[in-house]
Amino acid sequence: MKTRTNIIISLSTLALSATLLSGNAAASDDCKMIEINASGESAGAVARFRKKRAERRAKNSWENYVIEHYGKKYADIDDAKSYKVVFSLNAKGNTVATVYGQPCVG
């Protein structure tokens, strides 16, 4: 009798865990279908600082765009799906960072 009770409890716990996990998976996969890109640029003497500043400006631009169009819950760049940063130079030789990513809820 005790073994049968333990099996029933184990199966109930397993079913509950699977339900909770599937709920979390669905919640974390709440992403917009569109990929947003935003750019920021920077000029200056030290290349390392130009790159960081351009990336920071691009991320801020991306987050501000997402807040404006989809709301604050989607605006964390760290939660974005397919997130990447691409660096280039513009015609004046300034560093340009372009951030790509699908807005997601964290």
N, C-alpha and C positions, 0 to 999 in steps of 0.2 A: 504494500500500500504506500509506503514511504517513497519507494522508487518511482511509482506512477505519479505521485504528487510532485516530486523533483523534476520529472520529465515535463509535466504540464507547466510548471513555473519556468523552466528553462525555455520552452517553446514560446511562452507568453513574453518573456523578456526579449528573446530574439526577434519576435514580430514587432514589439514596441521599438526596439533599437533600429530595425530596418525602416520603420515608419518615420522615426525622428531623423534619421540620416537622409532619407529621401527628401524630406522637407527642407533640410539645410542645403542640400545640393540644389534644389530648385530655387531657393532664395539667393544663393550665391551666384547663380547663373542668370540673374536678372540684368541683362545687358541690352543696350540699344543696338539695332542692326546696322547702324551707320558708323563708319570710321571718321573721326574728326581729326583734322590736322590743323596745327597752328604754328606760326613761326615767330621767332624773336631774333633780333640781331644786336651785335655789339661791336664797338670799335675800341681800340686801345693798344698799348704797347706790348703787353704781356699776353701771349697767345693762350696760356692756360686760364687766365682770368677772363679773357674774351669768351672762351668756350663755355665756362661755367655760367657767366652772366647771360649769354645768349640762350643757354638751355633753361635757366631759371625764368627768363622772360617768355620763352615759348611755353613752358609749363603753366605759368600764370595766365597767359593768353588762352590756352586750351581750357583751363579750369573756369575762367570767366565766361567763355563762350558756352560751355556746357551748363553752367549755372543759369545763364540767361535763357537757354533754349530747352533744357530738360529738368532743371531743378538742382538744388544743392546736394541731394542724396547721390547723384551720379557724378559729382564734380571732383572726386579724389583721383588724381592721375595714377596713384599707386594701385588703385583697384581696376584700372582700365585693362581691357582684354586686347591682346595683340599690340602691346605698348612697345614703341621703339622711338629712338631719337636719331635723326640723320643730320650731319653737319655739312655745310658747304660754305662757299664764299660768294658774296654778291659782286657786282661790277666794280665797286669801290674797294674791294678787298676786305670788307668787314665779314666777320664770322656770322653765319646764319644757322640757327638750330631750328629744325622742324620736328615737331612731336606728332606722332600718329597713335591713335588708340580708340577703341570702342568704349564709350562710357558704360560703367557697370556700378551696381550698388554693392558696397563693401560688406 
